């Protein structure tokens, strides 16, 4: 509990000192996609989400809750508590982290996915090559999700830039 409180305080303080930027407008709508013959469905009851990904991708051991990858891309899911912050504040914390995982000038797109507010962090050209062209899609849950006793407000899908729109277009929230 103390660790969670410290993290929330760190998050709030960090956001106060982030560079000011604007979220790309107007909002884009990712339409629900149709299942491709080359896709399969990933479903996670705890994270209350399902979406499609390329059938050739396989689970990578050692990742909780899940990472799947293939020769042409990957995805990894996570969730974050907003600590009372709105989606733009939480996304800015991730986009402008001091380690610059998305480069020095990431772009933030404002989206609607499965009827929910979402933000996509796209890397700038100076993103470290070890990040493998990673982008981050953060989607507000329809209602907070409890995972292992902790409350989460946002789903995060990390993926390669070439597949994120395909994955995002098929996201559906499910109830456990």
CORPEUR-V721932 format. One line per field, one symbol per residue. ss: DSSP state (a for helix, b for strand, c for the rest). phi: phi as a letter, one per 30 degrees, with the letter a starting at -180 (. if undefined). psi: psi as a letter, one per 20 degrees, with the letter a starting at -180 (. if undefined). A space follows every 50 residues. Layout:
ss = ???
phi = ???
psi = ???
//
This chain:
ss = caaaaaaaaaaaaaaacccccccbbbbbbcccccccccbbbbbbccccbb bbbbcccbbccccccbbbbbccbbbbbbbbccccccaaaaaaaaaccccc ccccccbbbbbbbccbbbbbbbccccccaaaccbbbbbbbbbbbbbbccb bbbbbbbbbbcccaaaaacccbbccc
phi = .dddddddddddddddcdddbcdebddcccdddcdcdccbccbbdddhbb acbeeddbdcdjcbdabbabdclabbcabbddhiddddddddeddceddh dcidbdccccbbbhicebbcccdddceedddhidbbccbddebeccbhic cbcbdbccadddcddddedcdbdccd
psi = ghggggggggggghhhjqqprqppqrqqpoqprqpqijqrpppoggilqq rqrphiqqqpqjpphqpqqahjarqpqrqqpikiqrhhggghgghkqhil ijaimqpppprppkjqpqqpopqrijpphiilkprpopppqhqqpookiq pphpqpoprqhiihhgghijppprp.
//
